[in-house]
Amino acid sequence: MAALVDLIDYQLKNAKALSLLLSEETKAIASRESSDIERIAKEKMTLIGQLQQTDKRLSEHQDVHRLTDEAPLAQKVADVKSIILDCQQLNEINGQSLQRAQLSFNKLNNLMQQSHGKIGMTYNAGGQTHTLSTLGTNLKA
């Protein structure tokens, strides 16, 4: 079984890495770098998985009581909890930013589709609308 100190140090390292990654994600969202956002999402899931696994190993460790009994270990646990709480808040903010960006994209896409549809629209002899995708593009002079 891994040493308790090593496990809590690993947990702290992963929590800090997640915090940095979320800050990087914020910048990627602001600059609309979709490839970076996708890469970061994958890395984020890996780190969260590692945090969960380590948390499980810590809870099942035979010396788990030391995490609350010994001041240095208790401080590391408090640090991990604080970082994770900050990560949850930043992740929520990033999620809201992504949702707003998606809404903006959808609105723009709808406007573009509507605009495209109106360009080739004309009326037939019966007064019904008719869309021509070749309107004005097949002229021969």
Phi and psi in degrees as a GROMACS rama.xvg file:
@    title "Ramachandran Plot"
@    xaxis  label "Phi"
@    yaxis  label "Psi"
@TYPE xy
-65.5882  152.011  ALA-2
-67.8106  141.086  ALA-3
-58.7639  -42.06  LEU-4
-62.1085  -41.5624  VAL-5
-64.579  -39.8698  ASP-6
-65.0203  -44.7839  LEU-7
-70.3194  -33.5568  ILE-8
-65.7561  -40.2836  ASP-9
-64.5443  -39.8002  TYR-10
-63.3626  -42.8705  GLN-11
-64.8864  -42.6983  LEU-12
-60.7186  -45.4275  LYS-13
-67.7942  -36.4107  ASN-14
-64.5208  -42.7954  ALA-15
-65.2093  -40.3723  LYS-16
-63.2672  -39.8121  ALA-17
-64.7372  -41.1226  LEU-18
-60.9628  -45.4599  SER-19
-63.8309  -40.3487  LEU-20
-64.0228  -39.7629  LEU-21
-66.6729  -35.0625  LEU-22
-65.9988  -39.3351  SER-23
-64.3622  -38.5723  GLU-24
-63.614  -40.5229  GLU-25
-57.5018  -44.8329  THR-26
-66.0189  -40.3158  LYS-27
-65.455  -38.0605  ALA-28
-66.3101  -44.1098  ILE-29
-63.1253  -35.9064  ALA-30
-91.8195  0.138897  SER-31
56.1276  44.4086  ARG-32
-91.8049  90.5875  GLU-33
-62.7094  -35.8455  SER-34
-66.5269  -37.6059  SER-35
-68.4506  -40.0446  ASP-36
-61.7435  -42.3783  ILE-37
-66.0245  -44.3177  GLU-38
-61.9774  -44.7635  ARG-39
-64.2223  -38.7489  ILE-40
-60.1693  -41.7265  ALA-41
-66.0652  -44.0745  LYS-42
-63.4847  -38.3117  GLU-43
-62.6145  -43.3585  LYS-44
-64.1887  -37.8445  MET-45
-63.2009  -47.0966  THR-46
-64.0362  -40.3357  LEU-47
-63.8861  -40.1015  ILE-48
-61.6193  -42.1437  GLY-49
-65.5235  -40.122  GLN-50
-62.2088  -42.1185  LEU-51
-66.623  -42.1794  GLN-52
-63.3315  -45.0346  GLN-53
-65.714  -38.3154  THR-54
-60.5794  -42.3219  ASP-55
-63.6786  -44.2353  LYS-56
-64.0602  -38.05  ARG-57
-64.7742  -43.2836  LEU-58
-67.4653  -25.7819  SER-59
-94.9233  -1.48151  GLU-60
-68.6071  143.262  HIS-61
-66.4151  -24.5007  GLN-62
-105.596  27.4231  ASP-63
-56.8383  -29.24  VAL-64
-60.8396  -24.0149  HIS-65
-65.5945  -23.89  ARG-66
-64.8665  -24.6528  LEU-67
-106.456  -24.6946  THR-68
-81.011  -33.4955  ASP-69
-102.055  123.562  GLU-70
-55.0047  -45.9489  ALA-71
-62.5743  -38.9059  PRO-72
-71.5409  -39.553  LEU-73
-62.1956  -36.6593  ALA-74
-66.3937  -39.8495  GLN-75
-65.0403  -39.8231  LYS-76
-62.1089  -44.081  VAL-77
-62.4141  -39.6051  ALA-78
-63.1379  -44.6964  ASP-79
-61.1057  -46.5842  VAL-80
-61.3749  -41.5489  LYS-81
-64.2915  -45.2597  SER-82
-63.6792  -43.475  ILE-83
-63.5931  -39.4353  ILE-84
-62.0358  -44.7733  LEU-85
-61.0104  -39.906  ASP-86
-63.0123  -41.7059  CYS-87
-62.569  -41.4416  GLN-88
-67.3328  -43.4566  GLN-89
-66.5376  -37.9041  LEU-90
-63.6914  -38.9753  ASN-91
-63.4624  -44.185  GLU-92
-63.2319  -44.6285  ILE-93
-62.2647  -39.8132  ASN-94
-62.218  -42.0723  GLY-95
-65.2571  -39.2636  GLN-96
-63.3156  -41.831  SER-97
-64.9071  -38.4639  LEU-98
-64.1915  -42.7093  GLN-99
-64.1447  -40.1126  ARG-100
-64.2273  -39.8114  ALA-101
-64.9447  -41.0677  GLN-102
-62.7176  -42.9671  LEU-103
-61.8011  -43.2317  SER-104
-61.7774  -45.3264  PHE-105
-61.4181  -41.6817  ASN-106
-64.0367  -45.1826  LYS-107
-62.8429  -42.7489  LEU-108
-61.4906  -43.3836  ASN-109
-62.3499  -42.686  ASN-110
-62.801  -40.5854  LEU-111
-64.4492  -42.0794  MET-112
-65.8464  -40.9654  GLN-113
-64.7023  -43.7783  GLN-114
-62.7421  -43.2433  SER-115
-62.9609  -39.3521  HIS-116
-67.2964  -34.1392  GLY-117
-75.75  -26.6414  LYS-118
-62.7406  -43.0276  ILE-119
-96.6287  13.0819  GLY-120
-88.6971  135.063  MET-121
-143.07  -177.478  THR-122
-118.565  143.07  TYR-123
-90.6109  -177.198  ASN-124
-62.9935  -25.7089  ALA-125
-86.9389  1.03397  GLY-126
85.2407  7.79217  GLY-127
-88.0239  146.735  GLN-128
-71.5445  146.823  THR-129
-144.702  129.369  HIS-130
-99.675  127.501  THR-131
-116.358  120.903  LEU-132
-82.1802  -11.3948  SER-133
-108.036  13.8888  THR-134
-55.429  111.858  LEU-135
81.466  1.93495  GLY-136
-103.087  -9.11387  THR-137
-113.623  29.6804  ASN-138
-74.9494  142.03  LEU-139
-122.882  121.792  LYS-140
